[in-house]
Amino acid sequence: MAIGHFPGALKDVMQRKGDTLAKAGRAAHVDGSQIGKIVKGSRKASKPVMRSTIEHYDDGQLFLAAAADVTGGAFAPWLDNVDLHRASVLFKTVEEMKEVLVASGQVPISKTNAQINDTERQEIKRMLMDTVEAITALTHLAAVLCKEYSFSWLETWKEHRAELKDKKYLK
């Protein structure tokens, strides 16, 4: 999913669940016709509608689409043209993480921005792009595992935040 693809993600999850516009509307606390307009793309989903639907459906794809819309695309996009079988996603995730590890051993990360030359800057940019690709792969792995094994996407992230707070990484 790319920017503005919350409607498509909502349509996908509604189809997977066999939900009607009316049922989705009840979950979002709006009329089903408003959900119909959102799904068709003629009306933008408000943040409260997004929040209600993502909490109701608890689906990784829908969370990613909402995050992309709210952040203007500064989040992992939902990959809708790849094999999302759990094993395929795991293998691709491992491949992407290895690329980051290899790149991290080659970049002059001990230098400041003012100290690097153009070649080194390109090496750092490549590692940055490898990192973002790994984040996308890891995000999909989490979504696929949640879906396949019936874990809550939302509860997984709540648990993660609680652990970060316990470790004093968050206030």
Phi, psi and chi 1 to 4 in degrees:
 res  aa     phi    psi   chi1   chi2   chi3   chi4
   1 MET       -  140.7  -67.8  -79.0  137.9      -
   2 ALA  -109.5 -170.8      -      -      -      -
   3 ILE   -57.8  135.2  -58.7  169.3      -      -
   4 GLY    78.3   17.5      -      -      -      -
   5 HIS  -103.1   14.2  -77.0 -122.1      -      -
   6 PHE   -56.3  -41.6 -177.6   80.4      -      -
   7 PRO   -56.9  -44.6  -26.5   35.5      -      -
   8 GLY   -66.4  -38.3      -      -      -      -
   9 ALA   -66.5  -40.5      -      -      -      -
  10 LEU   -63.7  -43.8  179.5   55.9      -      -
  11 LYS   -60.2  -44.3 -177.6  178.8  179.0 -179.9
  12 ASP   -59.5  -48.1  -72.5   -9.4      -      -
  13 VAL   -68.4  -36.6   74.2      -      -      -
  14 MET   -63.4  -40.4  -73.4  172.6   57.1      -
  15 GLN   -65.7  -42.8  -73.4  175.8  -20.6      -
  16 ARG   -62.0  -36.3  -76.5 -164.4  -52.6  -87.3
  17 LYS   -87.2  -11.4  -58.6  -75.2 -174.6  178.9
  18 GLY    71.7   28.4      -      -      -      -
  19 ASP   -87.7  146.6  -77.7   -0.4      -      -
  20 THR   -87.3  169.1   63.0      -      -      -
  21 LEU   -61.0  -38.7  -65.2  173.3      -      -
  22 ALA   -64.0  -43.0      -      -      -      -
  23 LYS   -65.6  -43.3 -174.2  171.1 -178.4 -177.8
  24 ALA   -63.8  -37.3      -      -      -      -
  25 GLY   -62.7  -42.7      -      -      -      -
  26 ARG   -60.9  -40.6  -75.9 -169.2  -62.1  -84.5
  27 ALA   -64.6  -33.2      -      -      -      -
  28 ALA   -93.3   -1.5      -      -      -      -
  29 HIS    64.6   35.9  -47.4  -67.7      -      -
  30 VAL  -138.9  171.4  -64.5      -      -      -
  31 ASP   -70.6  147.2 -171.9   73.3      -      -
  32 GLY   -58.6  -30.5      -      -      -      -
  33 SER   -65.3  -31.8   63.8      -      -      -
  34 GLN   -67.4  -39.9 -175.2  173.1  -17.6      -
  35 ILE   -62.1  -40.6  -63.2  -64.0      -      -
  36 GLY   -58.4  -42.3      -      -      -      -
  37 LYS   -66.9  -37.6  -69.2  174.3 -175.5  174.6
  38 ILE   -65.0  -46.8  -68.4  168.0      -      -
  39 VAL   -63.1  -36.5  168.3      -      -      -
  40 LYS   -76.6  -15.9  -72.0  178.0 -172.9  169.8
  41 GLY    88.1    9.0      -      -      -      -
  42 SER   -89.4   -7.8   62.2      -      -      -
  43 ARG  -140.2  135.2  175.1  175.9 -131.7  156.1
  44 LYS   -79.9  137.8 -173.6  174.4  178.6  177.5
  45 ALA   -72.8  130.8      -      -      -      -
  46 SER   -73.9  162.7   65.7      -      -      -
  47 LYS   -60.6  -41.0  -72.5 -178.8 -174.3  179.2
  48 PRO   -62.7  -37.8  -24.0   33.4      -      -
  49 VAL   -67.1  -43.6  167.1      -      -      -
  50 MET   -57.9  -48.9  -81.9 -168.1 -151.6      -
  51 ARG   -60.8  -44.9 -175.6  172.9 -177.7  101.3
  52 SER   -63.0  -43.3  -65.2      -      -      -
  53 THR   -71.0  -39.3   55.7      -      -      -
  54 ILE   -68.2  -36.0   61.4  176.4      -      -
  55 GLU   -68.5  -39.4  -72.7  176.6   -3.2      -
  56 HIS   -65.7  -49.4  172.7   73.9      -      -
  57 TYR   -83.1  -25.6  -71.3  109.6      -      -
  58 ASP    47.8   53.5 -162.0   11.2      -      -
  59 ASP  -121.2  128.0  179.8   86.5      -      -
  60 GLY   -56.3  -42.3      -      -      -      -
  61 GLN   -60.1  -43.0  177.0 -175.4   -2.3      -
  62 LEU   -68.1  -39.6 -162.5   55.5      -      -
  63 PHE   -61.5  -44.8  -85.8   92.1      -      -
  64 LEU   -64.4  -40.4  -69.2  176.6      -      -
  65 ALA   -64.8  -42.2      -      -      -      -
  66 ALA   -64.6  -44.0      -      -      -      -
  67 ALA   -61.8  -41.7      -      -      -      -
  68 ALA   -63.2  -42.0      -      -      -      -
  69 ASP   -65.1  -44.6  -80.3    2.9      -      -
  70 VAL   -69.0  -33.6  170.1      -      -      -
  71 THR   -95.8    3.7   63.7      -      -      -
  72 GLY    70.4   25.4      -      -      -      -
  73 GLY    97.5    2.8      -      -      -      -
  74 ALA   -86.1   57.8      -      -      -      -
  75 PHE  -160.1  162.9 -157.7   72.7      -      -
  76 ALA   -60.8  127.1      -      -      -      -
  77 PRO   -78.2  152.9   29.7  -34.1      -      -
  78 TRP   -77.0  126.3 -177.1 -104.6      -      -
  79 LEU   -86.8  110.4  -57.0  177.5      -      -
  80 ASP  -107.8   14.6   57.4    3.5      -      -
  81 ASN  -136.2   37.0 -164.4   31.5      -      -
  82 VAL  -135.8  165.3  -62.7      -      -      -
  83 ASP   -76.5  114.5  179.1    2.5      -      -
  84 LEU  -102.2   25.4  -69.3  174.8      -      -
  85 HIS   -65.7  141.7 -176.4  -83.9      -      -
  86 ARG   -54.4  -38.8   62.4 -168.5  178.0  -82.2
  87 ALA   -69.6  -42.8      -      -      -      -
  88 SER   -61.6  -42.8  -61.2      -      -      -
  89 VAL   -66.1  -40.8  175.1      -      -      -
  90 LEU   -62.0  -47.4  175.3   61.2      -      -
  91 PHE   -61.1  -42.0  -65.8  142.1      -      -
  92 LYS   -67.5  -37.7 -174.9   62.0  176.0  173.3
  93 THR   -63.4  -43.9  -59.2      -      -      -
  94 VAL   -62.0  -42.8  169.2      -      -      -
  95 GLU   -59.6  -45.7  176.5 -174.9  -45.3      -
  96 GLU   -65.6  -39.6  -62.8  -65.8  -10.9      -
  97 MET   -67.4  -37.4  -69.2 -172.2  -37.9      -
  98 LYS   -62.2  -38.5  -75.6 -180.0 -179.7  176.7
  99 GLU   -61.6  -39.6  -71.3  176.6    9.0      -
 100 VAL   -65.4  -43.5  173.6      -      -      -
 101 LEU   -62.5  -42.6  -69.4  172.8      -      -
 102 VAL   -63.5  -48.4  168.1      -      -      -
 103 ALA   -61.8  -36.9      -      -      -      -
 104 SER   -65.3  -24.5   68.8      -      -      -
 105 GLY   -83.7   -6.7      -      -      -      -
 106 GLN  -112.6  -15.1  -61.6  170.4  -12.7      -
 107 VAL   -90.3  149.4  -63.2      -      -      -
 108 PRO   -82.7   62.5   31.8  -35.5      -      -
 109 ILE   -68.5  -16.1 -154.4   72.6      -      -
 110 SER   -77.4  -13.0   61.0      -      -      -
 111 LYS   -88.2  151.5  -66.9 -178.0  179.0  179.8
 112 THR   -82.1  169.8   67.5      -      -      -
 113 ASN   -57.5  -38.4 -168.4   32.3      -      -
 114 ALA   -70.3  -20.0      -      -      -      -
 115 GLN   -92.3  -14.9  -65.8  170.7  -35.7      -
 116 ILE   -88.8  152.0   60.7  173.1      -      -
 117 ASN   -95.9  179.5   62.0   36.6      -      -
 118 ASP   -62.1  -38.8  -72.5  -18.5      -      -
 119 THR   -65.0  -45.5  -58.6      -      -      -
 120 GLU   -64.7  -36.8  -67.2  167.0  -32.0      -
 121 ARG   -61.5  -41.8 -178.3  173.4 -165.6   70.6
 122 GLN   -64.9  -36.9  -72.9  -55.9   95.3      -
 123 GLU   -63.7  -42.6  -69.2  170.1    0.6      -
 124 ILE   -66.7  -40.8  -67.8  170.0      -      -
 125 LYS   -61.0  -40.6  174.5   68.4  175.2 -164.9
 126 ARG   -63.7  -41.4 -177.6   68.1 -109.2  153.1
 127 MET   -65.5  -38.5 -174.1 -179.9   82.2      -
 128 LEU   -59.4  -47.5  170.8   61.4      -      -
 129 MET   -65.3  -39.5  -64.3  -50.3  -63.8      -
 130 ASP   -60.7  -38.2  -72.2  -16.6      -      -
 131 THR   -64.8  -45.4  -59.4      -      -      -
 132 VAL   -64.3  -38.6  171.2      -      -      -
 133 GLU   -63.5  -39.7  -71.2  170.6    7.9      -
 134 ALA   -66.5  -39.1      -      -      -      -
 135 ILE   -61.3  -43.5  -70.2  167.3      -      -
 136 THR   -61.8  -44.5  -61.3      -      -      -
 137 ALA   -64.5  -45.1      -      -      -      -
 138 LEU   -63.5  -38.7  -76.2  161.1      -      -
 139 THR   -63.2  -42.3  -57.6      -      -      -
 140 HIS   -67.3  -37.4  -80.2   72.9      -      -
 141 LEU   -60.9  -44.6 -179.4   59.6      -      -
 142 ALA   -61.8  -44.1      -      -      -      -
 143 ALA   -63.4  -43.0      -      -      -      -
 144 VAL   -66.3  -42.2  165.5      -      -      -
 145 LEU   -64.7  -41.1  -66.8  175.3      -      -
 146 CYS   -59.9  -47.1  -76.3      -      -      -
 147 LYS   -66.7  -49.0 -177.4  178.8  176.1 -174.1
 148 GLU   -64.1  -38.2 -179.2   70.1   26.1      -
 149 TYR  -110.9   16.2  -63.2  106.5      -      -
 150 SER    57.5   44.7  -59.7      -      -      -
 151 PHE   -96.1  148.3  -69.6  108.3      -      -
 152 SER   -79.3  126.8  164.6      -      -      -
 153 TRP   -60.9  -48.2  176.2  -93.0      -      -
 154 LEU   -63.5  -46.1 -175.4   56.3      -      -
 155 GLU   -66.5  -33.7  -69.6  -56.2  -44.9      -
 156 THR   -60.0  -45.9  -61.5      -      -      -
 157 TRP   -71.0  -34.6  -74.7   99.0      -      -
 158 LYS   -64.1  -43.0  -75.3 -179.1  178.7  179.4
 159 GLU   -63.0  -42.2 -174.8  177.2  -32.0      -
 160 HIS   -61.5  -45.6  175.1   58.1      -      -
 161 ARG   -62.0  -39.2  -75.1 -175.5  174.6  -82.7
 162 ALA   -62.8  -40.6      -      -      -      -
 163 GLU   -64.4  -40.7  -71.1  174.9    2.0      -
 164 LEU   -63.7  -38.1  -67.8  173.5      -      -
 165 LYS   -66.7  -42.0  -78.8 -174.7  175.8 -176.0
 166 ASP   -60.1  -35.0  -73.7  -13.6      -      -
 167 LYS   -83.3   -0.2  -66.8  175.9 -177.7  176.9
 168 LYS    69.7   24.3  -51.8  -70.0 -173.3 -136.1
 169 TYR   -84.0  -19.6  -66.8  146.5      -      -
 170 LEU  -126.5  150.5  -65.1  174.7      -      -
 171 LYS   -83.4      -  -67.7 -179.4 -176.7  176.1
